[in-house]
Structure formats: C-alpha cells, structure tokens
Amino acid sequence: MVTIKVSYFPLGSDLVRRVMNMATTCLSGQHSHHDVYAAQCPCRALLDLLANKWSALAIGALEDGPQRFGELQRRLQGVSPKVLTQTLRRLEDSGLVDRTVYPAIPLHVEYELTVLGGSVAVPLNALRTWVEENIDQVGRLESASA
C-alpha cells in the first residue's frame, strides 16, 4: 500500500496527482519486471544518480531553462568544476540532460533538461522543498563534503 500525505507536497494538487499516477503505474504491474530492491536491477544505477545531491541540484537549476556551465556552477554553490562536469555527463548519458554546442568563438555550450529530465524534476523539486521546510525539525546532521 502506498500512502502519500498531501501536506508533504506544498506545490499543489497537480503534483499530488502526478505522484499518485506514478505510484499507480508502478503498482499496476506495468513495471513489474523491475525491482529496485533486487541487487541486479538496473533501477539501482538510476536511483544512485538521482539520489546524488549534485544531480538533484543540477536538475533543479535546469528547470529554469537552458544554462551554460558557468551559470550552473555559480548557482550550485560549492560544486567543483570537475564534479559538475562528471554530474552533467552522467545526466546526459542517462538521457536526462541535453548538451548543445554552438560553434562560436569562444565555444558556447548549453545544458537543458530533456522531456524525461523534466519529468524527474517534479518529484526532485518536491524533495528539495520538503528538505528546506523541514531541516529545522531533523536531528543534527554532520556537514558532508562532496
């Protein structure tokens, strides 16, 4: 049984409907051949990618539209160029982000969410919002670098 508390989703009933539809689709058996709890399920690699803080933040930043690398780096305070490059490559390889190179001098590269990336932005946005609203109620967390 899946229980979703509407109060956790402050973004409105449209978000709740989308999350409920995703849950219903998965529970209906349409994706029954995938089990994220199974050691060999390919879902784990995608879950690992999406659970990464830099991936979640990059996807959120790209919700505002296409952005250049420097814009993303400024928005994602604390990310190193190396980690941002690795994150964007993984998101691109997974089909969540498109990278467009414009032949200009200097070279102009933009990153933007694909349709699939836009669809995962919805639950990630809800998670980021929940974190911001509830951080003061959560027990003490040690600052994690990376």
Stockholm file with secondary structure:
# STOCKHOLM 1.0

chainA/1-146         MVTIKVSYFPLGSDLVRRVMNMATTCLSGQHSHHDVYAAQCPCRALLDLLANKWSALAIGALEDGPQRFGELQRRLQGVSPKVLTQTLRRLEDSGLVDRTVYPAIPLHVEYELTVLGGSVAVPLNALRTWVEENIDQVGRLESASA
#=GR chainA/1-146 SS CCCCCGGGCTTCHHHHHHHHHHHHHHHTTTTTTCCTTSTTCTHHHHHHHHHSHHHHHHHHHHTTCCEEHHHHHHHSTTCCHHHHHHHHHHHHHTTSEEEEEECCSSCEEEEEECHHHHHHHHHHHHHHHHHHHHGGGSCCCCCCCC
#=GC SS_cons         CCCCCGGGCTTCHHHHHHHHHHHHHHHTTTTTTCCTTSTTCTHHHHHHHHHSHHHHHHHHHHTTCCEEHHHHHHHSTTCCHHHHHHHHHHHHHTTSEEEEEECCSSCEEEEEECHHHHHHHHHHHHHHHHHHHHGGGSCCCCCCCC
//
